[in-house]
Amino acid sequence: MDMQSLLMARRRGHTLHAVENEIAQEKANALGRAGMRLEEALEALKRVRDSLSEIDRRLQQCEDRPEEVDLLREAHAKLVVDLGVLRERADLAHQFLIIQREAVGVRHHADVERCYRITERL
């Protein structure tokens, strides 16, 4: 092999290495984005649950003010609907994270359950 062929082969090797690195970086970024979407969905669930708890607390305190009770019950009903939607969104984000992990070769997902506390948060 002459010098020029050797240099060309070396450049191709560097190019291939650079492309492989870029692919690995994109896989890591996609996995990170999937994790962030799950975390955001779980946090939204927590906020709605906290709001529901606050409404329940306030309902117990204002039984003698019917107009406030009506407003609180209306808000509670809306949040219950929102909770269902958010639970579905979080479940879907969890599934996407598992799929993304599978796509990069990770086959065991117990650490996802531990890290995000899926069962207790959904």
Secondary structure, 3 states (H helix, E strand, C coil): CCHHHHHHHHHHHHHHHHHHHHHHHHHHHHHHHHHHHHHHHHHHHHHHHHHHHHHHHHHHHCCCCHHHHHHHHHHHHHHHHHHHHHHHHHHHHHHHHHHHHHHCCCCCCHHHHHHHCHHHHC
